[in-house]
């Protein structure tokens, strides 16, 4: 497994979004954070299993357009975060909400179909699935800790994550840029 894949996955999952906003709110309110992190892992685990099951069915030519779409989505999200006022932490952080937002979060789709190499076998897929769980647990913990330290001001976290998302989008676009340049 390449270090770049791990870095890309970390940046993807640490970026603000609905799941991380709920975890931040849980950290601010110090509201059953272990239960929230478990709900997050279950949601991403189910989503990852679903997307990985589709991985072998994807035609080889479909991965590149998916990467392009993922990169553009991440760039738009990153710019929106750079321009936003702050993360909304007003919602109640409960396990059902965290589970649902994780299971439906497009980050799992981007990870499973755009970051994970297309030509891997079932054993390697299992390893990448475990990596998904470990990385989401680590990034979720970052948001819970951030919430417990920052109070209710998430502007700095938005700016840093927005810049990281734009950089990550550029990493995903590098094969397209290289092919256009030649």
N, C-alpha and C positions, 0 to 999 in steps of 0.2 A: 504494500500500500504506500503510495507516494505521500510525502509530507505536504505537498501542495493540495492534495485532495482533503487532507485533514484540516488544513488552514482554511480552505474554501468552505468546508462544511461548518467549521466553527464560526466563521464570519456570517454565513447564511443564517445559522440558528441563533446567534447572539443578537442579530438585528431586531429592532423593535417591531412589534406586530401585536395582534390581539392576544395571543397566548402570553407573550412576554409582558404586555401591559397588565394582564391579570396577575401574573406572578409578582410584578413590581408592586401592584396594589396589595397583594397578600403580604409582601415584605414590609410595606409601609404600615399596614394595620396589624402586622405580626399575627396573621390569621391562618392557623393550621398549615403552615408552609410545607411540611413533609407530605401531607395529603395532597397539596397542590402539585408538588413535584412528581408524586406517584401518578396522579391523573394525567400530567403532561407526558410522562414516559409511556403510559398505556395508550394515549391518543396517537402519539407519534409511532409507537410500535405497530399499532393496527394499520395506520396509513402507510407506513413503510412496507409492511407485509403485502398490502394490496398493490402498491406500485411496483414492488419487486416481482410480484406474480405476473405483471404485465410486461416486465423487462424482456423476457425471451420472445415474446410475441411481436415486439417492435421491429419493423424492418430496418436494416442498417442505415438507410438513407433518412429515416425519420428522426434520428438522434440529433443531427446538426440543426435542423429547424427548431427543435425543442430547446436546444441550447441558446439559439438566437432569441427565441421568445422569452426564455428565462432571463437572459442577460438584459433584455430591454425592460422586462418587468422589474428587475432588481434596480436598474438605473432610475426608473421612474419613482420607485419606492424610496430610494436613497435621496433623490432630489427633493421629494415631498418631505422627508424627515429633516433635511437641511433647512427647509423653509418653514417648518411647523413651529408652533408656539411651545407645545409640550405634549407629553404622553398623557392620555386621558386615563386617570386612575380612579375615576368616580364610581365605576361599576363595582359591584360586589364580587370578590374573588372566591368562587366556590369550585369544588372539585368537578362538578358536572360541566360548568362553563369552560374550565381549563381543558378537560378531556375533549369536549366537542370542538373547541377552537384548534386544538392540536391535531385531532383526527382530520379536520377539514382544511388545515393550513396548507397552502400551496408550497411551502418550504419542503415538505416531505416529497412532493412531486419533483421539485427542482433537484433535490439531493439524489433521489433514486433513479431518475431518468436523464438528468443532465450532468451530474457530477460523477456518479459511479460509472466506471468504464462499461461499455456495452458488451464486450466479449469476455464475460466472466461466467464461471460455472456456479452451480448451486452452493458449493462449499464457500466460495468467495463471497457470494451473495449473503450468506449467513453471517460472515465476518463483517461485511458492510452494514448489515442490519444491527449487529451488536454495537458497531461504531456509532450508528445513528442514535441508539439508546444512550450510550455513554456521553456523546457530545451534547445531546439535548438535556441530559441530566446536569452536565457541567454548565451549560449556558443558562439553563433555568435557574440554577443555584446562583449564578452571577446576578440575575435580575432580582431574585429574592433578597440577596445581600445588598444590592444597590438600593432597593426600596427601603431596607431597614436603615441604611446610612444617609440617604439623600432626603428623607422626608417625602414631600409630595412634589418636588421640583425635578422633572425629568428632562429639562431642556438640554443639558450637557450630554446626557446619554443619547438623546435623539441626534444631536449634531455628530457625535463620534460614530454612531451606528450608521447614519446616513452617508457619511464619507466612506466608511468601510464598505457599504453596499455598492456605492458607485465604483469603488476600486475593484470589488469582486466582479461586478458586471464587466468591467474592462478585462479582467482575467478570462472570463468566459468568452469574450469577444475576440481574444487574441488569435485564434485560428482563422476567423473571418477576416480580420484585419490583414493577416499575413497573406491570405489568398487573394485579397483585393490588391495588395501591394505588388504582387508578382504578375 
